Amino acid sequence: MKTEELKKLFDQLSLKEKIGQMVQIPGYFLSEGNITGPALDMGLTQEDIDLAGSVLSVIGADRLKAIQTAYMEKHPHHIPMLFMADIINGYRTVFPIPLAQGCSFDPALAENGAAIAAEEAAAAGIHVTFSPMADLSRDARWGRVMESTGEDPYLNGLMASAMVQGYQGMDHETIPEGKLAACLKHYAGYGAPTAGRDYNTVELSARTLREDYLPAYQRAVEAGCDLVMTSFNTLDRIPSSANRWLLREVLRDEMGFDGVVISDWAAIHELVEHGIAADDREAAKLAVLAGVDIDMASPAYCRNLLSLVKDGEVPESLIDEAAWRILVLKNRLGLFENPYKDASAADETAKILSDAHRAAARKAAADTFVLLKNDNALLPIRQEERIGCIGPYADRRQLSGSWSIFADDSVTETLREAFSGDANVRFAKGCSILDPGAPRVPFGAQKIADEPETDADAALEEALRLAADSDKVILTLGEPNDYSGEAASRANLTLPECQQRLLRETAKVNPNIVVILFCGRPLDIRPVKELAGAILVAWFPGTEGALALTDVLTGKTAPSGKLAMSFPYCVGQTPVFYAQLSTGRPFHGDFRTDRFHSKYLDIPNEPLYPFGYGLTYTSFECSAVTLNKAVMEKSDTIHACVTLANTGSVKGTETVQLYIHDCAASVARPVREMKAFKKVTLSPGESKNVEFVITEEMLRFHDIGMNFVSEPGRFEVFIGSDSTTENKAVFELK
């Protein structure tokens, strides 16, 4: 629809109809367009339902077409409804969780996964996905780290931008066929909750917010995301859905965002619980003044905006702005010409879980696995070896993360099924996935997988017999998928005792242990590191995860993932991340002379495995860093080079990483910050020159006056295989 036609339609809307566009109802309110019980509990009338501009989490082409038809027939101006859903790392074809995708250090992988998710979800009638999540995540206690791409602002920004392009495409005028509108979340600072507890308060200085947390959101906005979702948390003691500075001044004025701002689930109503609003009426006023366009799953806007405008407490112009932005989004999606967009039962059958999609998911999973340890080349396994595959994940279908809410686990092969053609690989469960009595809480409407009762002693004995009769043991350990994700904060990051017992007892009968770790967050795996000869982090790898594991375990594919988030030594370190400030008393590792320095008495400062770390089946050597000049003018660049050589016996891929340290600045700077990386694949004996271009823009930060500038001085350039590399050179910025 042309802009002038849309404006003509908009001018015909009553104030109540405009407010209706700003209301999103949950899918359980609808049954082919009819009101059901829960809607009455929120005080919504049939008229409220009939005017609501969008609905959440309804799927299926035929069902959505029926709802859209009924809705438009009732709407006074026949305006179509928006259908939104959480399509996080795949619709039916599930890719690895976003944290795993971060470990690929490959934005193209994330873009392709988002494009496939969009194609499948669009066929099922969805218009908007609540993804990507660009929240910086540095505290493994927080369950939603699984939905982030890790602890680094630069990497997060690249991945968020890539996902937006995958969902929406590159056309900034319209959202084409097979694409979705992307909703960036959670704005802002949601990844830094106090004590790692979900929905908790956030305390960030203005400088830390701007330096570390806002850049990834900015990259997603620059990529053209159509929506931004407010976060649940407070920032500067103001909930995001009422934070006018955050939404209007920073997001719109500074970042230039001109799309739709939507609250998270009932976040406007929760302003009352935060204690900054006396009731829903005051909450609605605060949110609309702050700049929230759509109220998700709460009655605050629906019940109160009309009277707030009539009483002069809210300018009608704010309603016009919000409703207009929503209609513009519907127009970008082409809904006025085709209110069903791409919804097609035939396309659902043809596209969902297609061979091509499954093949892409299989490759993506293999590219996200991180090999943390491989003593004595335990991996890959050889065809003639007798393998005992033991543990709660040896025959488990739940390989997708908790946010894979539309996944069908029945189409996911287990590791046992994936190895079904190999008689040398035998299986035993060994133990349950959790200790008896451990809490299990379903994620939303998801059903927790039934866990048949296990005779713990008998299961262990069977596993130990198999282990003793095997050349190597593949031990499948980890947390269940509902132990990470939203509302899944954990104070203890260790494996369940039943799994640790299985590990200890197996090591007594066979020391050749390969541990595959299934998880949605970094865990405390000190016992695993001590007893296992090899450790492969599989995360929650998705629909094709088991098949991807057979590819990597057998050497068909070599692992190439690098940690996007540090694995803590123990929970007492969290949050732990590589880009810390040195402090005035940095610890240099000698307890005898460094007593009065920043350290623990009982554990190291360093994580168990750092950001950027990951092995493969070959070895690499990186030469010393060379610079083409020692002094850089602000209008100039410096070229930093290393030579990378494959010194092993098989082909492999290394991610060469560049970090920069500003040695003296007007404010304290991180000990190092990632500024670039390159993935390099080399055959045995092959070497390649790897060059990075350092620009003045890469050296900027918010100085003591909060100006975003670079300052003259000395800089260190680190280039290596992870964030701990000491391979460096020095230059000066004039």
Residue pairs with C-beta under 8 A, 6 or more apart in sequence:
1 9
1 331
1 336
1 337
6 327
6 328
6 331
6 336
9 77
9 79
9 327
10 323
10 324
10 327
12 77
13 21
13 77
13 323
14 76
15 306
15 309
15 316
15 319
16 51
16 306
17 51
17 76
17 77
18 319
18 320
18 322
18 323
19 51
19 301
19 302
19 305
19 306
19 319
19 323
20 48
20 51
20 52
20 53
20 302
21 51
21 53
21 79
21 322
21 323
21 326
21 327
22 53
22 293
22 294
22 295
22 301
22 305
22 319
22 322
22 323
22 326
23 48
23 51
23 52
23 53
23 54
23 294
23 295
23 301
23 302
24 52
24 53
24 54
24 55
24 56
24 84
24 262
24 294
24 295
24 296
24 297
25 39
25 44
25 49
25 52
25 54
25 55
25 56
25 297
26 38
26 55
26 56
26 57
26 297
27 55
27 56
27 57
27 58
28 36
28 38
29 35
29 36
29 38
29 39
29 44
29 49
29 55
30 36
30 49
30 55
30 58
30 67
32 63
32 66
32 67
32 70
33 66
33 67
33 70
33 71
33 74
35 44
35 46
35 49
39 48
39 49
42 298
42 299
43 299
43 303
44 299
44 302
48 302
50 71
50 74
50 75
51 75
52 81
52 302
53 79
53 81
53 82
53 294
53 326
54 81
54 82
54 83
54 84
54 128
54 294
54 326
55 67
55 81
55 82
55 83
55 84
56 84
56 85
56 296
56 297
57 84
57 85
57 86
57 405
58 64
58 67
58 83
58 85
58 125
59 85
59 121
59 124
59 125
59 126
59 406
60 124
60 125
60 348
61 123
61 124
61 125
61 340
61 343
61 344
61 345
61 347
61 348
62 343
62 345
63 125
64 83
64 124
64 125
64 126
64 340
64 343
65 125
65 340
65 343
67 81
68 80
68 81
68 83
68 125
68 339
68 340
71 80
71 81
72 78
72 79
72 80
72 81
72 339
79 327
79 330
80 330
80 335
80 336
80 339
81 339
82 127
82 128
82 326
82 329
82 330
82 333
82 335
83 125
83 126
83 127
83 128
84 126
84 127
84 128
84 129
84 130
84 183
85 121
85 126
85 128
85 129
85 130
85 406
86 129
86 130
86 131
86 403
86 405
87 117
87 118
87 121
87 126
87 129
87 130
87 131
87 180
87 406
88 97
88 98
88 129
88 130
88 131
88 133
88 147
88 401
88 403
88 404
89 95
89 96
89 97
89 98
89 101
89 113
89 117
89 131
89 401
89 403
89 404
89 542
90 113
90 116
90 117
90 120
90 361
90 400
90 404
90 407
90 542
90 543
91 117
91 120
91 121
91 124
91 126
91 352
91 406
92 120
92 352
92 353
92 406
92 407
92 408
92 411
92 543
93 116
93 117
93 120
93 352
93 353
93 354
93 357
93 358
93 360
93 361
93 542
93 543
94 361
94 400
94 404
94 407
94 412
94 542
94 543
95 101
95 113
95 116
95 117
95 360
95 361
95 364
95 365
95 542
95 543
96 364
96 365
96 368
96 539
96 540
96 541
96 542
96 545
97 146
97 147
97 400
97 401
97 403
97 520
97 539
97 540
97 542
98 110
98 132
98 133
98 146
98 147
98 148
98 149
98 159
99 137
99 145
99 146
99 147
99 148
99 149
99 150
99 520
99 521
99 539
99 564
99 565
100 365
100 368
100 369
100 539
100 540
100 541
100 561
101 109
101 110
101 113
101 149
101 159
101 364
101 368
102 148
102 149
102 150
102 155
102 156
102 159
102 564
102 565
103 150
103 368
103 369
103 370
103 537
103 539
103 561
103 562
103 563
103 564
103 614
104 110
104 364
104 367
104 368
104 560
104 561
105 155
105 561
105 562
105 564
105 655
105 677
105 679
106 367
106 679
107 158
107 159
107 161
107 162
108 162
109 364
109 367
109 368
110 149
110 159
110 162
110 163
110 166
111 162
111 163
111 165
111 166
112 166
112 360
112 364
113 163
113 166
113 360
113 361
113 364
114 131
114 132
114 162
114 163
114 164
114 165
114 166
114 167
114 182
115 166
115 167
115 179
116 357
116 360
116 361
117 129
117 166
117 167
117 180
118 129
118 166
118 167
118 168
118 178
118 179
118 180
119 178
119 179
119 351
119 357
120 348
120 351
120 352
120 357
121 129
121 180
122 177
122 178
122 179
122 180
122 341
122 342
122 343
123 178
123 342
123 343
123 344
123 347
123 348
123 351
123 352
124 343
124 348
124 352
125 340
125 341
125 342
125 343
126 180
127 180
127 181
127 333
127 335
127 341
128 180
128 181
128 182
128 183
128 226
128 227
129 167
129 180
129 181
129 182
129 183
130 183
130 185
130 229
131 163
131 167
131 182
131 183
131 185
132 149
132 159
132 160
132 163
132 164
132 182
132 184
132 185
132 220
133 144
133 147
133 148
133 160
133 185
133 186
134 148
134 156
134 157
134 160
134 184
134 185
134 216
134 217
134 219
134 220
135 144
135 147
135 148
135 185
135 186
135 189
135 190
135 191
135 213
135 216
135 231
136 148
136 151
136 152
136 153
136 156
136 191
136 192
136 212
136 213
136 216
137 144
137 145
137 148
137 150
137 151
137 191
137 565
138 151
138 191
138 192
138 565
138 574
138 575
138 576
138 577
139 145
139 191
139 192
139 193
139 196
139 574
139 575
140 196
140 493
140 521
140 522
140 523
140 565
140 567
140 568
140 571
140 574
140 575
141 195
141 196
141 197
141 489
141 490
141 491
141 493
141 571
141 574
142 191
142 193
142 196
142 197
142 198
142 489
142 521
143 198
143 402
143 483
143 484
143 485
143 486
143 487
143 488
143 489
143 490
143 520
143 521
144 190
144 191
144 198
144 484
144 485
144 486
144 488
145 191
145 484
145 520
145 521
145 522
145 565
146 401
146 402
146 403
146 484
146 485
146 520
146 521
146 539
146 540
147 401
147 403
147 485
147 486
148 156
148 191
148 565
149 155
149 156
149 159
149 160
149 564
150 156
150 563
150 564
150 565
150 611
151 564
151 565
151 566
151 577
151 578
151 579
151 611
152 564
152 578
152 579
152 611
152 674
153 211
153 212
153 213
153 215
153 216
153 673
154 215
154 673
154 674
154 675
154 676
155 564
155 674
155 677
156 215
156 216
156 219
157 215
157 216
157 218
157 219
157 220
158 219
160 184
160 216
160 217
160 219
160 220
160 223
161 219
161 220
161 222
161 223
162 223
163 182
163 220
164 182
164 184
164 220
164 223
164 224
164 225
165 223
165 224
167 179
167 180
167 181
167 182
168 175
168 179
168 180
168 181
168 182
168 224
168 225
168 226
169 175
169 176
169 179
172 224
173 332
174 332
174 333
174 334
175 181
175 226
175 332
175 333
175 334
177 341
177 342
178 342
181 226
181 227
181 329
181 332
181 333
182 220
182 225
182 226
182 227
183 225
183 226
183 227
183 228
183 229
183 262
184 217
184 220
184 221
184 225
184 227
184 228
184 229
185 228
185 229
185 231
185 264
186 229
186 230
186 231
186 232
186 233
186 240
186 264
187 217
187 228
187 229
187 230
187 231
187 240
187 246
187 247
187 251
188 209
188 213
188 214
188 217
188 231
188 235
188 240
188 246
188 250
189 202
189 204
189 209
189 213
189 231
189 233
189 235
189 240
190 202
190 231
190 232
190 233
190 240
191 213
192 202
192 203
192 204
192 213
192 575
193 199
193 200
193 201
193 202
193 233
193 489
194 200
194 201
194 202
194 203
196 489
196 490
196 491
196 574
196 575
197 489
198 486
198 487
198 488
198 489
199 232
199 233
199 487
200 233
201 233
201 234
201 237
202 233
202 234
202 235
204 213
204 235
206 706
207 667
207 702
207 706
209 235
210 702
210 706
210 708
211 701
211 702
212 579
214 250
217 228
217 251
217 255
218 255
221 228
221 251
221 255
221 256
221 257
225 259
226 259
226 260
226 329
226 332
227 259
227 260
227 261
227 262
227 329
228 251
228 257
228 259
228 260
228 261
228 262
229 261
229 262
229 263
229 264
230 240
230 241
230 247
230 261
230 262
230 263
230 264
230 267
230 292
231 240
231 264
231 267
232 239
232 240
232 264
232 267
232 270
233 239
233 240
234 240
234 274
235 243
235 246
236 243
238 245
238 246
238 276
239 267
239 270
239 271
239 274
239 276
240 246
240 247
240 267
241 263
241 264
241 267
241 268
241 270
241 271
241 286
241 287
241 290
241 292
242 271
242 276
242 277
242 283
242 286
242 287
242 290
243 290
244 289
244 290
244 291
246 290
247 261
247 290
247 291
247 292
248 290
248 291
251 257
251 261
251 291
252 258
252 291
258 325
259 325
259 329
260 293
260 294
260 322
260 325
260 326
260 329
261 291
261 292
261 293
261 294
262 292
262 293
262 294
262 296
263 287
263 292
263 294
263 295
263 296
263 298
264 296
265 296
265 297
266 296
266 297
266 298
267 296
267 298
268 280
268 283
268 284
268 287
268 292
268 295
268 298
268 300
268 301
269 280
269 283
269 298
269 299
269 300
270 283
270 298
271 277
271 282
271 283
271 286
271 287
272 278
272 279
272 280
272 282
272 283
276 286
277 283
277 285
277 286
280 298
280 299
280 300
280 303
280 304
281 300
281 303
281 304
281 307
281 308
283 300
284 295
284 300
284 301
284 303
284 304
284 305
284 308
285 304
285 308
285 313
285 314
287 295
287 300
287 301
288 301
288 305
288 308
288 314
288 318
288 319
288 322
289 314
289 318
292 322
293 321
293 322
293 325
293 326
294 322
294 326
295 301
295 302
305 314
305 319
308 314
309 315
309 316
309 319
330 336
333 341
334 341
335 341
351 357
353 411
353 543
358 543
358 544
359 544
361 542
361 543
361 544
362 544
362 547
362 548
362 551
363 548
364 542
364 548
365 538
365 541
365 542
365 544
365 545
365 548
365 549
366 548
366 551
366 552
366 557
366 559
367 560
367 561
368 539
368 541
368 561
369 536
369 537
369 538
369 539
369 541
369 548
369 549
369 552
369 559
369 561
370 536
370 537
370 559
370 561
370 562
370 563
370 613
370 614
371 379
371 534
371 535
371 536
371 537
371 559
371 561
371 614
371 615
371 616
371 617
372 529
372 535
372 536
372 537
372 567
372 609
372 613
372 614
372 615
373 529
373 532
373 533
373 534
373 535
373 615
374 533
374 534
374 615
374 617
375 533
375 534
376 533
377 617
378 472
378 512
378 513
378 514
378 533
378 534
379 514
379 534
379 536
379 552
379 553
379 555
379 617
380 552
380 553
380 554
380 555
380 617
381 387
381 472
381 474
381 514
381 553
381 554
381 555
383 422
383 424
383 554
384 424
385 424
385 471
385 472
386 424
386 426
386 469
386 470
386 471
386 472
387 422
387 424
387 425
387 426
387 470
387 471
387 472
387 473
387 474
388 426
388 427
388 428
388 463
388 466
388 467
388 469
388 470
388 472
388 473
388 474
388 510
389 415
389 416
389 419
389 425
389 426
389 427
389 428
389 473
389 474
389 476
390 427
390 428
390 429
390 430
390 463
390 466
390 467
390 473
390 474
390 475
390 476
390 502
390 506
391 429
391 430
391 431
391 463
391 474
391 475
391 476
391 477
391 499
391 502
391 516
392 429
392 430
392 431
392 432
392 433
392 476
392 477
392 478
392 499
393 399
393 415
393 433
393 476
393 477
393 478
393 516
393 518
394 414
394 415
394 416
394 427
394 428
394 429
394 430
394 474
394 476
395 414
395 415
395 416
395 417
395 427
395 429
396 414
396 415
396 433
396 449
396 476
397 409
397 410
397 412
397 413
397 414
397 449
398 409
398 412
398 449
398 480
398 481
399 409
399 412
399 481
399 518
399 540
399 541
399 542
399 543
399 545
399 546
400 407
400 409
400 412
400 481
400 540
400 542
400 543
400 545
401 481
401 484
401 485
401 520
401 539
401 540
401 542
402 443
402 446
402 481
402 482
402 484
402 485
402 486
402 488
402 520
403 443
403 485
403 486
404 481
404 540
404 542
405 443
405 444
405 445
405 446
407 543
409 449
411 543
412 542
412 543
412 544
412 545
412 546
413 544
413 546
413 547
414 546
415 476
415 546
415 549
415 550
416 427
417 546
418 546
418 547
418 549
418 550
419 425
419 427
419 550
425 474
426 466
426 470
427 466
428 459
428 462
428 463
428 466
429 454
429 459
429 462
429 463
430 459
430 460
430 462
430 463
430 475
430 502
430 506
431 454
431 456
431 459
431 460
431 463
431 498
431 499
431 501
431 502
432 451
432 454
432 456
432 459
432 498
433 451
433 478
433 479
433 480
433 496
433 499
434 440
434 451
434 480
434 496
434 498
435 496
435 497
435 498
438 496
440 448
440 480
440 482
441 482
441 487
441 488
442 448
442 482
443 482
443 485
443 486
443 487
443 488
446 482
448 480
448 482
449 480
456 498
460 501
460 502
460 505
463 502
463 506
464 505
464 506
464 509
467 473
467 506
467 509
467 510
468 509
468 510
470 510
471 512
472 510
472 512
472 513
472 514
473 506
473 510
473 512
473 513
473 514
474 514
474 516
474 553
475 502
475 503
475 506
475 513
475 514
475 515
475 516
475 532
476 515
476 516
476 518
477 495
477 499
477 502
477 503
477 515
477 516
477 517
477 518
477 528
478 495
478 499
478 516
478 517
478 518
478 519
478 523
478 538
479 495
479 496
479 518
479 519
479 520
479 521
479 523
481 520
481 540
482 488
483 490
483 520
484 519
484 520
484 521
484 540
485 520
488 520
490 521
491 571
492 524
492 571
493 521
493 522
493 523
493 524
493 568
493 570
493 571
493 574
494 500
494 523
494 524
495 503
495 523
495 525
495 527
495 528
500 527
503 513
503 515
503 527
503 528
503 531
503 532
504 527
504 531
506 513
507 513
507 531
507 532
511 533
512 533
513 531
513 532
513 533
513 534
514 532
514 533
514 534
514 535
514 536
514 553
515 528
515 532
515 534
515 535
515 536
516 536
516 538
516 549
516 553
517 523
517 525
517 528
517 535
517 536
517 537
517 538
518 538
518 539
518 540
518 541
519 537
519 539
519 540
520 539
520 540
521 565
522 563
522 565
522 566
522 567
522 568
523 567
524 567
524 568
524 569
524 570
524 571
524 608
525 535
525 567
525 608
526 569
526 570
526 608
528 535
529 535
529 608
536 549
536 552
536 553
536 559
537 561
537 563
538 545
538 549
541 548
541 549
548 557
550 556
551 557
552 558
552 559
555 617
555 650
558 616
558 617
558 618
558 650
558 651
558 652
558 653
559 614
559 615
559 616
559 617
560 614
560 616
560 652
560 653
560 654
560 655
560 679
561 614
562 612
562 613
562 614
562 655
562 657
562 722
563 609
563 610
563 611
563 612
563 613
563 614
563 722
564 611
565 577
565 611
566 576
566 577
566 578
566 607
566 609
566 610
566 611
567 607
567 608
567 609
568 574
568 576
568 607
568 608
569 576
569 603
569 604
569 606
569 607
569 608
570 603
572 600
572 603
573 600
573 603
573 605
573 607
576 607
577 611
578 610
578 611
578 612
578 671
578 672
578 723
578 724
579 670
579 671
579 672
579 673
579 674
579 723
580 670
580 671
581 668
581 669
581 670
581 671
582 668
582 671
583 598
585 596
585 597
585 598
586 597
586 598
587 594
587 597
587 598
587 599
587 605
588 594
588 597
591 599
598 605
599 605
606 724
610 722
610 723
610 724
611 722
611 723
612 655
612 657
612 674
612 721
612 722
612 723
612 724
613 721
613 722
613 723
613 724
614 655
614 722
616 652
616 653
616 654
617 648
617 650
617 652
618 646
618 647
618 648
618 649
618 650
618 651
618 652
618 684
619 646
619 647
619 648
620 644
620 645
620 646
620 647
620 648
620 652
620 654
620 682
620 721
621 644
621 645
621 647
622 642
622 643
622 644
622 645
622 656
622 719
622 720
622 721
622 725
622 727
623 642
623 643
623 644
623 645
624 642
624 727
624 729
625 640
625 641
625 642
625 717
625 718
625 719
625 727
625 728
625 729
626 640
626 641
626 642
626 729
627 638
627 639
627 640
627 641
627 717
627 729
627 731
628 638
628 639
628 641
629 638
629 731
630 730
630 731
630 732
631 731
631 732
631 734
632 638
632 694
632 696
632 731
632 732
632 733
632 734
633 734
634 696
634 710
634 733
634 734
635 696
636 696
637 693
637 694
637 695
637 696
638 693
638 694
638 717
638 731
639 691
639 692
639 693
639 694
640 658
640 691
640 692
640 693
640 694
640 717
640 719
640 729
641 689
641 690
641 691
641 692
642 656
642 689
642 690
642 719
642 727
643 687
643 688
643 689
643 690
644 654
644 656
644 680
644 682
644 687
644 688
644 690
645 682
645 685
645 686
645 687
646 652
646 682
646 683
646 684
646 685
646 686
646 687
648 684
649 684
650 684
651 681
651 682
651 683
651 684
652 681
652 682
653 679
653 680
653 681
653 682
654 679
654 680
654 682
654 721
655 677
655 678
655 679
655 680
655 721
656 677
656 678
656 679
656 680
656 690
656 719
656 720
656 721
657 674
657 676
657 677
657 719
657 720
657 721
657 722
657 723
657 725
658 674
658 675
658 676
658 677
658 692
658 694
658 717
658 718
658 719
659 672
659 673
659 674
659 675
659 717
659 718
659 719
659 723
659 725
660 672
660 673
660 675
660 694
660 698
660 699
660 715
660 716
660 717
660 718
661 669
661 670
661 671
661 672
661 673
661 715
661 716
661 718
662 669
662 699
662 701
662 711
662 713
662 715
663 713
663 714
663 715
663 716
664 713
664 714
665 701
665 703
665 711
665 713
666 703
666 704
666 711
667 701
667 702
667 703
667 704
669 701
672 716
672 718
672 723
674 723
675 692
675 694
675 698
676 692
676 698
678 690
678 692
680 688
680 690
682 688
690 719
692 719
694 717
694 731
696 710
696 733
697 710
699 710
699 715
699 733
700 708
700 709
700 710
701 708
701 709
701 710
702 708
703 709
703 711
710 733
711 733
712 732
712 733
712 734
713 732
713 733
714 730
714 731
714 732
715 730
715 731
715 732
715 733
716 728
716 729
716 730
717 728
717 729
717 730
717 731
718 725
718 726
718 727
718 728
719 725
719 727
719 728
720 726
720 727
